[in-house]
Amino acid sequence: PAQPPAEPPAQPAAQSSAPRGLSDQEVQERRAAGKGNSAPPSTTRTYAQILRENVFNFINIAIFVLGAALVLVGRPMDALLSVGIICLNILVSVVQEVRAKRILDQVALLTRPKACVIRDGQEQQVAPEELVLGDVLKLGPGDQVVLDGILCSGHMAVDESQLTGESDLVRKTTGDPVYSG
C-alpha cells in the first residue's frame, strides 16, 4: 500500500519573515570593535575659530603694527583712534558670526535625518551616528538613505542624483546596493 506523503514540520506561529535586527549586546560589541558609524564633521566653526579669524587677519595685524609705530613716534591719540576703530570692527564681526552660527546650528538640528532601525524586533528612531555595521534599517517613501548598504527585501526607487548627477530615480530590488547621499 502507498504511504501518504510526509507533512512538512509545523512552523511556530510567532515566527515571521520580518528581520529582528541586532540585539543591544551586539550593537555594543560592534561599537566597541570600531564598527560604528561616525558623526559627520562639523559644518560650522567653533567660537575660538571665529574669534581667531576675525582678530588675526592681515589687515588687522597691519593696523595694529601701524598703531604701535604711531605710539613709538609720539602720536598715541592717532594710534588709539585707528586701533579703536579696528577693535570695534572686530567686535561687530564676531557678534554677527556668532549669531549666524547659533542660527545655523539650530537649523541643522531641525533638518538632521533620523534613521528607523530594527533592533530586537522593534523599530527605533536613532541618529545616524548611533548605527553600527549590520543594522537593519526600515525605509519608507521620502526617507533618506543615511548609510550605504544592501536592500534586504522588497523593491524601491531611490534618488541617487547627488551621487550620479542624474535626476532619474534608480530602481532597486532585493540584494541591490543602496548608497547614502
C-alpha positions in Angstrom: 0.0 0.0 0.0 1.1 3.6 -0.7 2.2 5.7 2.2 0.8 9.2 2.5 3.3 12.0 1.8 5.0 13.3 4.9 3.7 16.6 6.1 6.2 19.4 6.5 7.0 20.3 10.1 4.7 23.0 11.5 6.2 26.5 11.8 5.8 28.3 15.0 3.1 31.0 14.7 5.2 33.6 16.4 8.0 33.4 13.8 7.6 35.9 10.9 9.7 36.9 7.9 10.4 40.3 9.4 14.0 40.8 10.4 14.8 41.0 14.1 17.8 43.2 13.6 20.7 43.3 16.1 20.4 42.9 19.8 21.6 45.6 22.2 24.5 43.5 23.2 25.5 43.0 19.5 25.3 46.8 19.0 27.6 47.4 22.0 30.1 44.8 20.8 30.3 46.2 17.3 30.6 49.7 18.6 33.5 48.6 20.9 35.1 46.9 17.9 35.1 50.1 16.0 32.3 49.1 13.6 30.0 52.0 14.5 29.1 55.0 12.3 31.0 58.2 12.9 29.4 61.6 13.1 30.0 63.9 10.1 32.4 66.7 10.6 31.0 69.9 11.9 29.9 72.3 9.2 30.3 75.4 11.4 33.3 76.9 13.0 33.9 76.9 16.8 33.7 80.2 18.8 37.5 80.2 19.1 37.9 79.8 15.4 35.5 82.7 14.8 37.4 85.0 17.2 40.9 84.0 15.9 39.9 84.5 12.2 38.4 87.9 12.9 41.2 89.2 15.1 44.3 87.7 13.4 43.9 88.6 9.7 46.3 90.5 7.5 44.5 93.9 7.6 44.0 93.9 11.4 47.6 92.9 12.1 48.9 95.6 9.7 46.8 98.3 11.5 47.9 97.0 14.9 51.5 97.3 13.8 50.9 100.8 12.4 49.2 101.7 15.7 52.4 100.6 17.6 54.5 102.6 15.2 52.4 105.7 15.8 52.8 105.3 19.6 56.6 105.0 19.0 56.7 108.2 17.0 54.7 110.1 19.7 51.2 110.0 18.2 49.3 107.9 20.7 45.9 109.6 20.0 46.2 108.7 16.3 47.1 105.1 17.3 44.2 104.9 19.7 41.8 106.1 17.0 42.9 103.6 14.3 43.2 100.6 16.7 39.9 101.6 18.4 38.1 101.5 15.0 39.6 98.1 14.2 38.6 96.8 17.6 35.0 98.0 17.0 35.1 96.3 13.6 36.3 93.1 15.2 33.5 93.2 17.8 30.8 93.7 15.2 32.2 90.9 13.0 32.4 88.5 15.9 28.9 89.2 17.2 27.4 88.8 13.7 29.2 85.5 13.1 28.3 84.1 16.5 24.6 84.9 15.9 24.8 83.3 12.5 26.5 80.2 13.9 23.8 79.8 16.5 21.0 80.1 14.0 22.7 77.6 11.6 23.3 75.1 14.4 19.6 75.3 15.3 18.5 74.8 11.6 20.9 71.9 11.3 19.3 70.2 14.3 15.8 70.6 12.8 16.8 69.2 9.4 19.0 66.4 10.7 17.9 63.0 9.4 16.8 60.2 11.7 17.1 56.5 10.9 14.4 53.9 11.6 16.4 50.9 12.8 15.1 47.5 13.8 16.7 46.1 16.9 15.5 43.2 18.9 12.5 43.1 16.5 11.4 46.6 17.5 11.6 49.8 15.4 13.6 52.6 16.9 14.4 56.2 15.7 18.1 56.9 16.1 20.7 59.4 14.9 22.8 58.1 12.0 26.0 58.2 14.2 24.3 55.6 16.5 24.2 53.0 13.8 26.6 50.1 13.6 27.7 47.6 10.9 24.9 45.0 10.4 22.0 47.2 11.5 18.7 46.7 9.6 17.1 50.0 8.6 13.5 50.5 7.6 12.9 52.9 4.8 9.7 54.5 3.7 8.7 56.9 0.9 10.7 60.1 1.3 13.1 58.7 3.8 16.8 59.5 3.3 19.3 56.6 2.9 21.7 57.5 5.7 24.2 54.7 5.2 25.5 52.5 2.3 24.0 49.0 2.4 22.1 46.3 0.7 18.4 46.1 0.2 17.2 43.2 2.4 13.7 42.8 1.0 11.2 44.4 -1.3 11.8 47.0 -4.0 12.0 50.8 -4.2 13.0 53.7 -6.4 15.9 55.7 -5.0 17.0 59.3 -5.8 20.8 59.0 -6.3 21.1 62.4 -8.1 23.7 63.7 -5.6 25.9 60.7 -6.5 25.2 60.3 -10.2 24.2 63.8 -11.2 21.1 62.4 -13.0 17.7 63.3 -11.8 16.1 59.9 -12.7 15.1 57.5 -9.9 17.1 54.3 -9.7 15.0 51.1 -9.2 16.4 48.8 -6.5 15.3 45.2 -5.7 16.3 42.7 -3.0 20.1 42.3 -2.9 20.9 45.6 -4.8 23.3 48.0 -3.1 21.8 51.4 -1.9 24.0 54.4 -1.3 23.7 57.3 1.1 23.9 60.8 -0.1 
